[in-house]
């Protein structure tokens, strides 16, 4: 019984990803990309909801954090905006201007579609990696990205908890590169869909194991380290879908000897309301100053409970 349960731990992540990709491929074959994506994403959400109930990674994360409404508002605001942008790029002439229906002059149009999507994912991932890394290492961008990291638990429902400026920044680092490279509309749709599938899976609170997949993809196991309050662990694993650039640039982190921390979040103050979270990054210093006394104010030089090493400044 234990062996079967262990095998299931390795089964769920690739099974869910392959099923979502298969459904997407079927829809794309019938020219129903956006509709298929939304239906597949909703079905994946329902499955994750059930699995989080019966196979949780952290039982403590099953408790409510009181952020369901802000999480939902962020998700609706950002996901709708992203879909509108992708549809505009792929359906109303922007991608066609550079790549046409089969690809621009620089694009490897003769490659199989799977290879073209993989190539597109690799290109987009380079931009997504640096957008994410800069959001952690440059304070003006961290203020917006902190909205996402202020969550004190990971589960499928807060996957879309991103400030709209943070989302816009990531899009500007990734999609224009694909467009200028001559990627056809179907490749851009695929890359966007895969990023969404990876995103919701990396945030799910489901007991899983990954093995060698941790050296190819951004798995939930790697992403849980990324949400650590210890910056030696948290300022790592910036890849959204792939970990190639983390491996090449020395920001890959995994420790098989222990579990990622269950206590996550940020040391800075963050409003509890959606509108407050939207506004706080624009008035960051004043909000931090007014939210804590000097004795209790979060400090970037503070230490975590398990780490006596001074935390680097973001």
C-alpha positions as CSV (number, residue, x, y, z in Angstrom):
1,X,0.0,0.0,0.0
2,X,2.8,2.4,0.9
3,X,4.6,1.6,-2.3
4,X,1.4,2.3,-4.3
5,X,1.0,5.6,-2.5
6,X,4.6,6.5,-3.3
7,X,4.1,5.8,-6.9
8,X,1.1,8.0,-6.9
9,X,3.3,10.8,-5.6
10,X,5.4,10.6,-8.8
11,X,2.3,10.1,-11.0
12,X,0.2,13.2,-10.4
13,X,2.3,16.0,-11.7
14,X,3.2,14.5,-15.1
15,X,-0.2,13.0,-15.5
16,X,-2.0,16.4,-14.8
17,X,0.4,18.3,-17.1
18,X,0.2,15.7,-20.0
19,X,-3.6,15.6,-19.7
20,X,-3.9,19.4,-19.9
21,X,-1.5,19.5,-22.8
22,X,-3.4,16.8,-24.6
23,X,-6.7,18.6,-24.2
24,X,-5.1,21.8,-25.5
25,X,-3.6,20.0,-28.5
26,X,-7.1,18.7,-29.4
27,X,-8.6,22.1,-29.2
28,X,-5.8,23.7,-31.2
29,X,-6.2,21.1,-33.9
30,X,-9.8,22.3,-34.3
31,X,-8.8,26.0,-34.1
32,X,-10.4,26.5,-30.7
33,X,-7.4,27.5,-28.7
34,X,-8.8,30.1,-26.3
35,X,-12.0,28.2,-25.6
36,X,-10.1,24.9,-25.0
37,X,-7.6,26.7,-22.8
38,X,-10.3,28.1,-20.5
39,X,-12.2,24.8,-20.3
40,X,-9.0,22.9,-19.6
41,X,-7.9,25.4,-17.0
42,X,-11.2,25.1,-15.2
43,X,-11.2,21.3,-15.3
44,X,-7.6,21.4,-14.0
45,X,-8.7,23.7,-11.2
46,X,-11.5,21.3,-10.2
47,X,-9.1,18.4,-10.0
48,X,-6.6,20.3,-8.0
49,X,-9.3,21.4,-5.6
50,X,-10.2,17.7,-4.9
51,X,-6.6,16.5,-4.7
52,X,-5.7,19.3,-2.2
53,X,-8.4,18.0,0.1
54,X,-7.3,14.3,0.0
55,X,-3.5,14.5,-0.6
56,X,-2.3,17.8,0.9
57,X,1.4,18.6,1.0
58,X,1.0,20.9,4.1
59,X,-2.1,20.3,6.2
60,X,-1.7,23.7,7.8
61,X,-2.2,25.3,4.4
62,X,-5.7,23.9,4.3
63,X,-6.8,26.5,6.8
64,X,-8.2,29.8,5.5
65,X,-5.8,32.7,5.5
66,X,-8.7,35.2,4.9
67,X,-7.3,36.1,1.5
68,X,-9.8,34.3,-0.7
69,X,-11.5,37.5,-2.0
70,X,-8.3,39.4,-2.8
71,X,-6.8,36.3,-4.4
72,X,-9.9,35.9,-6.6
73,X,-9.9,39.6,-7.5
74,X,-6.2,39.5,-8.5
75,X,-6.8,36.3,-10.5
76,X,-9.7,37.7,-12.4
77,X,-8.0,41.1,-13.0
78,X,-4.7,39.7,-14.2
79,X,-5.8,36.5,-16.0
80,X,-8.5,38.4,-18.0
81,X,-5.9,41.1,-19.0
82,X,-3.4,38.5,-20.1
83,X,-5.9,36.6,-22.2
84,X,-7.1,39.8,-23.9
85,X,-3.5,40.6,-24.7
86,X,-2.7,37.2,-26.0
87,X,-5.9,37.1,-28.2
88,X,-5.1,40.6,-29.5
89,X,-1.5,39.5,-30.4
90,X,-2.5,36.2,-32.0
91,X,-5.8,37.0,-33.6
92,X,-5.8,40.7,-34.6
93,X,-2.7,41.1,-36.6
94,X,0.3,41.7,-34.3
95,X,1.8,38.2,-34.5
96,X,0.8,38.0,-38.2
97,X,2.7,41.2,-38.9
98,X,5.9,39.6,-37.9
99,X,5.4,35.8,-38.1
100,X,2.4,35.3,-40.3
101,X,0.5,31.9,-39.9
102,X,3.6,29.7,-40.2
103,X,6.4,32.0,-38.8
104,X,8.7,34.8,-39.8
105,X,11.9,34.5,-41.7
106,X,13.9,33.9,-38.5
107,X,11.5,31.3,-37.2
108,X,12.2,27.6,-37.7
109,X,8.9,27.0,-39.6
110,X,9.9,23.6,-40.9
111,X,10.3,22.1,-37.4
112,X,7.5,20.0,-36.0
113,X,4.9,22.0,-34.0
114,X,6.1,20.3,-30.8
115,X,9.7,21.5,-31.5
116,X,8.5,25.0,-32.4
117,X,6.6,25.2,-29.1
118,X,9.6,24.0,-27.2
119,X,11.8,26.6,-28.9
120,X,9.2,29.3,-28.2
121,X,9.0,28.3,-24.6
122,X,12.8,28.4,-24.3
123,X,12.9,32.0,-25.7
124,X,10.0,33.2,-23.6
125,X,11.5,31.6,-20.5
126,X,14.7,33.7,-20.8
127,X,12.6,36.8,-20.6
128,X,10.4,35.4,-17.8
129,X,13.5,34.4,-15.8
130,X,15.0,37.9,-15.9
131,X,11.7,39.5,-15.2
132,X,11.2,37.3,-12.1
133,X,14.8,37.7,-11.0
134,X,14.8,41.5,-11.2
135,X,11.5,41.6,-9.3
136,X,13.4,40.0,-6.4
137,X,16.7,41.8,-6.6
138,X,15.6,45.4,-7.5
139,X,13.5,47.0,-4.8
140,X,11.2,49.1,-7.1
141,X,10.0,45.9,-8.8
142,X,10.0,43.9,-5.6
143,X,7.3,46.2,-4.2
144,X,4.8,44.9,-6.8
145,X,6.0,41.3,-6.7
146,X,5.7,41.3,-2.9
147,X,1.9,41.2,-3.3
148,X,2.4,37.6,-4.6
149,X,4.9,36.6,-2.0
150,X,2.8,38.0,0.9
151,X,0.6,34.9,0.8
152,X,1.3,32.8,3.8
153,X,0.3,29.5,2.1
154,X,0.5,28.0,-1.4
155,X,-2.6,26.5,-3.0
156,X,-4.1,26.5,-6.5
157,X,-6.4,29.4,-5.6
158,X,-3.7,32.0,-5.1
159,X,-1.8,31.2,-8.3
160,X,-3.1,34.4,-9.9
161,X,-2.3,36.6,-6.9
162,X,-0.1,39.1,-8.8
163,X,-0.2,42.9,-8.9
164,X,-1.2,43.9,-12.5
165,X,2.1,45.9,-12.8
166,X,4.0,42.7,-12.0
167,X,2.1,40.8,-14.6
168,X,2.6,43.5,-17.2
169,X,6.3,43.5,-16.6
170,X,6.5,39.7,-17.1
171,X,4.6,40.0,-20.4
172,X,6.8,42.7,-21.6
173,X,9.9,40.6,-21.0
174,X,8.5,37.5,-22.8
175,X,5.9,38.0,-25.5
176,X,7.6,40.8,-27.5
177,X,10.7,38.6,-27.9
178,X,8.5,35.8,-29.3
179,X,6.7,38.2,-31.7
180,X,10.0,39.8,-32.9
181,X,11.5,36.3,-33.4
182,X,8.6,35.7,-35.9
183,X,6.7,33.1,-33.8
184,X,3.4,32.3,-35.3
185,X,0.2,32.9,-33.4
186,X,-0.4,29.2,-32.5
187,X,3.1,29.0,-30.8
188,X,2.4,32.2,-28.8
189,X,-1.0,30.6,-27.7
190,X,0.8,27.4,-26.7
191,X,3.5,29.2,-24.7
192,X,0.8,31.2,-22.9
193,X,-1.2,28.1,-22.1
194,X,1.7,26.1,-20.9
195,X,2.8,29.0,-18.6
196,X,-0.7,29.0,-17.1
197,X,-0.7,25.2,-16.6
198,X,2.8,25.3,-15.0
199,X,1.7,28.2,-12.8
200,X,-1.3,26.6,-11.2
201,X,0.6,23.3,-10.7
202,X,3.6,24.9,-9.1
203,X,1.3,26.6,-6.5
204,X,-0.9,23.6,-5.7
205,X,-0.8,22.1,-2.2
206,X,-0.7,18.5,-3.2
207,X,1.8,15.8,-2.0
208,X,4.0,15.0,-5.0
209,X,7.5,13.8,-5.9
210,X,9.4,14.8,-9.0
211,X,12.8,13.1,-9.2
212,X,14.7,14.0,-12.4
213,X,11.8,16.3,-13.5
214,X,13.2,18.9,-11.0
215,X,16.1,19.4,-13.4
216,X,13.9,20.2,-16.4
217,X,10.8,22.0,-15.1
218,X,9.7,24.4,-12.4
219,X,7.9,21.9,-10.2
220,X,5.9,22.5,-7.0
221,X,8.8,21.1,-5.1
222,X,11.2,23.7,-6.4
223,X,8.7,26.6,-6.2
224,X,8.0,25.9,-2.5
225,X,11.7,26.7,-1.9
226,X,11.2,29.9,-3.9
227,X,8.6,31.1,-1.3
228,X,10.9,30.6,1.6
229,X,11.5,33.6,3.8
230,X,15.2,32.7,4.0
231,X,16.5,34.5,0.9
232,X,19.3,32.0,0.4
233,X,16.4,29.7,-0.6
234,X,13.8,32.3,-1.7
235,X,16.0,34.2,-4.1
236,X,16.4,31.1,-6.2
237,X,14.4,29.1,-8.8
238,X,13.2,32.0,-10.8
239,X,12.1,29.9,-13.8
240,X,8.4,30.1,-14.6
241,X,8.3,26.9,-16.6
242,X,11.8,25.6,-17.1
243,X,14.9,25.6,-14.8
244,X,17.5,25.8,-17.6
245,X,18.3,29.4,-17.0
246,X,18.5,28.9,-13.2
247,X,21.0,26.1,-13.8
248,X,23.1,28.2,-16.2
249,X,23.0,31.4,-14.0
250,X,23.5,29.7,-10.7
251,X,20.1,30.3,-9.1
252,X,18.9,26.7,-8.9
253,X,18.1,25.4,-5.4
254,X,16.9,22.1,-4.1
255,X,17.6,20.3,-0.9
256,X,16.4,16.7,-0.8
257,X,17.4,16.3,2.9
258,X,14.5,18.3,4.2
259,X,11.1,19.7,3.4
260,X,10.6,23.3,2.1
261,X,9.4,25.6,4.9
262,X,5.7,25.6,5.8
263,X,6.0,29.1,7.1
264,X,6.2,31.5,4.1
265,X,5.4,35.1,3.3
266,X,7.3,38.4,3.5
267,X,8.6,40.5,6.4
268,X,7.2,43.7,5.0
269,X,3.7,44.8,5.8
270,X,1.0,44.2,3.2
271,X,-2.7,45.3,3.3
272,X,-5.3,42.6,3.6
273,X,-7.7,44.1,1.0
274,X,-7.4,43.9,-2.8
275,X,-7.5,47.7,-3.3
276,X,-5.0,48.1,-0.6
277,X,-2.6,45.6,-2.2
278,X,-3.0,47.4,-5.5
279,X,-2.1,50.8,-4.0
280,X,0.6,49.8,-1.5
281,X,3.5,49.4,-4.0
282,X,2.9,53.0,-5.2
283,X,3.2,54.3,-1.6
284,X,5.6,51.7,-0.2
285,X,7.8,53.6,2.2
286,X,4.9,55.5,3.8
287,X,2.8,52.3,4.1
288,X,5.7,50.4,5.7
289,X,6.4,53.3,8.1
290,X,2.8,53.6,9.2
291,X,2.2,49.9,9.5
292,X,4.8,49.0,12.2
293,X,6.5,50.7,15.1
294,X,10.3,51.0,15.0
295,X,10.6,48.1,17.4
296,X,8.6,45.7,15.3
297,X,9.0,47.1,11.8
298,X,10.2,44.4,9.3
299,X,13.8,44.8,8.5
300,X,15.7,43.4,5.5
301,X,18.7,42.7,7.8
302,X,16.5,40.6,10.1
303,X,17.0,36.9,10.4
304,X,14.7,34.0,10.0
305,X,13.9,31.6,12.9
306,X,16.1,29.0,11.4
307,X,18.9,31.1,10.0
308,X,21.3,33.3,11.8
309,X,22.9,34.7,8.7
310,X,21.9,38.4,7.9
311,X,19.4,38.6,5.0
312,X,20.7,40.4,1.9
313,X,19.0,43.6,0.9
314,X,16.5,43.2,-2.0
